[in-house]
Amino acid sequence: MENIKLIRKCEWEEVFLEWYKNEGNNQGWINLAKERGYASWADWRLNGYAKRFECAKTSWGFYEITDPSHVILNWYGGPFRTWIARYYDKEKTKSFKELVERSDVANLSYVQEIMKNYPKDSVITALKLKNGKIFVVEGMHRACALAIMAKEGKPLESKLIFAIGESDLDELPAVGKNNK
């Protein structure tokens, strides 16, 4: 993986803590979890997503990525049912290179906000499957912002930290819009 340097190996619990820091206190995500019948945000993400992606069985590391805007262009969006329905043309995934060509993705207000003030201390979580493809499983909007910045010739020059898991899976199941 070029431009990607292992900082240190880590456990899934550390990765999930980073995910929690990104989303766990967001009232919108908390409300959505409860609407879908989960006791909490953590219950929803652990049982609706992480368990299905076999995150606890995965070998994890924190990686420093130089030129993250360009690196992420060749990665893929996670197989989230909402993204499949809205942005993947009913396919299971799209590369970020493909996603940034869509005006509906580029014009998402949340993505635009991130581009103006990228949260450099946040960690995007990704899984590298047996076939070598890397999928973002947490941080889609941040990943889209990075990819759009690269497309527009305004890449983020900072090094970023990513949590990347080496998965034994051949493919990821579609997740989301799930009710307990």
C-alpha positions, 0 to 999 in steps of 0.5 A: 500500500503506497503512501500508507505506513503502519504506525502500530497494530491495534485491537478492534476495541480501539478502532471502535472507540475512534468510530464512537468519537466520530459518531457516538455523541451525534444526536441524529445517529442516536435517534436513528439507532433508536428508531430502528429498535436498538438500545443505543448507538453502540448497539446499532453499530456493533450489531448492525454493522461491525458484527456483519463485517466481522470487525472483531475477527479482523487484524487491525492497525493504525496507519499514517497516510500521506496524500490521503486525498489521492490515495482514497480515490482508488478505495471503495464506499462501504456497501450501505443500503442508503448509499446503494439506493442513492449514489451507487446506481443500485450496485453494491459499491462504487470507487471514490473516483466514481463517486466524485463524478456525481454532482449529488455526492459532490453537493452534499451539504455535509461533504461541503462543510467537511471540505471547508474544515477537514477534521484532521484528528478524526480517523476513517475506518476501512477494511482491506478484503482478501481481493485487495480492495479497500472499503471505507466502513466508517467515514464515508462523508469525510472520504468523499470530501477528500476525493472531491478535494483531489478531483478539484486539485485542492488535496489535503496536504496533511498526513491523516490516520486511518484504521485499516483492518486486514479482513479474511472476507471475500466480500462485504454484505450490504448493511443498513436500513436494518431494524432490530 
